[in-house]
Amino acid sequence: MSEVRTRFAPSPTGRMHVGNLRTALYAYLIAKHENGRFLLRIEDTDQERYVDGAVDIIYRTLEKTGLIHDEGPDKDGGCGPYVQSERQASGIYLKYAKQLVKEKKAYYCFCTKERLEGLTKKVGDKEINVYDKHCLSLSEEEVQEKLDANVPYVIRQNNPDTGTTSFHDEIYGDISVDNAELDDMILIKSDGYPTYNFANVVDDHLMGITHVVRGNEYLSSTPKYNRLYEAFGWDIPVYVHCPLITDEEHKKLSKRCGHSSYEDLIEAGFVSEAVVNFVALLGWSPEDNNEIMSLDELIAKFDYTKMSKSPAVFDYTKLKWMNGEYLKAMDPDRFYEMALPYLKETITKDYDLKKIAAMVKTRIEVFPDIKDHVDFFEQVPEYDISMYTHKKMKTDPVSSLQLLTDVLPLLEECGDYSNDSLFAVLSHFAAKHEYKTGFVMWPLRTALSGKQTTPGGATELMEILGKDESLSRIRAAIEKLK
């Protein structure tokens, strides 16, 4: 085979759904694994679903995920235009449709909407809406007469209604479809625009696409595509149909679920690298079973022939775990930059936010988790004194009251409130009284935070809170325990 060429051909209808992102990712990986080319084509011929600003979303998403296209509207590779409406303006689709009409492989249809709604046909044990080829029987003179009278029309593909059509998909294998189910697909709509299916075939051929990646909902349309390729005498591309993506309840991932698009996930506190890594595993897994992979590693390992037919479950819990692994490995400065908005939203006091960021870095899975880990810096929440009871530390409210009362003078005298200095003072105190370190630190940490878990130990918290605030909280805890 010549150079591998894949494409991502989204419609600008809003945010990029996870399924569309997976299509783009798999198309990108197939091309890059073979040192081929990845194309971007904007399919904007469905004017009713067009959303202003959606093209910018497509560009932005591809850039942030690292799926950089080699050719597209902004990178001419000699196959442009790469925007369907611009190609439509050149008359290219109508030209090819009329070629098929001339060869009796397509025909003009003038049927009204009302007539079409009443057409049904029984195929096997089911009843489907199938066009009855009514206009195929019109003579050339009748067709020309209607065209001259400006009667609205569409151009339909002339498919056989007997026998079967077979095709091969790399994931689902050989598939045969009863021709009676194919229907005579519309190629050119009454507004002069091509249908999605027809434009796809024409554009993929003219752009030299060798591998077509798309969702398995297009499996049923593939025989119609192939009949178009055959009608034109064009090579049929390699088909890679991706499995359905479902939620945890095994229902199709809904756009209304709150995390079905790339931007939903970024807004929910995930990072692009983790999202890309996770999406790559929705239907495929590497032979070494290593689940954490960079984009370069995905390029090296990806093998579309090892994709699964089974529906891929969007496991939100697993995605959060994976995101947490990326946050742990993230460069500290980048993490701080990304965490800062969440820290500022929770903490208004003048604390060292960079130190706080470093403390939470290994403890969160998504950035919004930061709030629950650091809100006590702003104010100690209401808490029950039973929190001072810790079996392992052998503490309880009574022993904690005594402990806090005993260490308070030491902490009042301490001039250096750095973590190391405070830890040394308290460790010396514990050794002198033959206490375990935890017996000293647990009541202090509880008094300082009012929480069962904190991103740092007692002395780390005191370093950030500073002497005055730390002593104030300890005194308040003593009063609470009395």
Helices and strands as residue ranges (DSSP letters): E 5-8, H 18-33, E 37-40, G 47-49, H 54-65, H 84-89, H 92-102, E 106-109, H 113-117, E 121-123, E 126-128, G 134-137, H 140-148, E 154-157, E 164-169, E 173-178, G 179-181, E 186-188, H 196-206, E 211-215, G 216-221, H 222-232, E 238-242, E 245-246, H 262-267, H 272-280, H 295-301, G 304-306, E 312-313, H 316-329, H 332-346, H 353-360, G 367-369, H 370-378, G 385-388, H 397-413, H 419-432, H 437-449, H 458-465, H 467-481
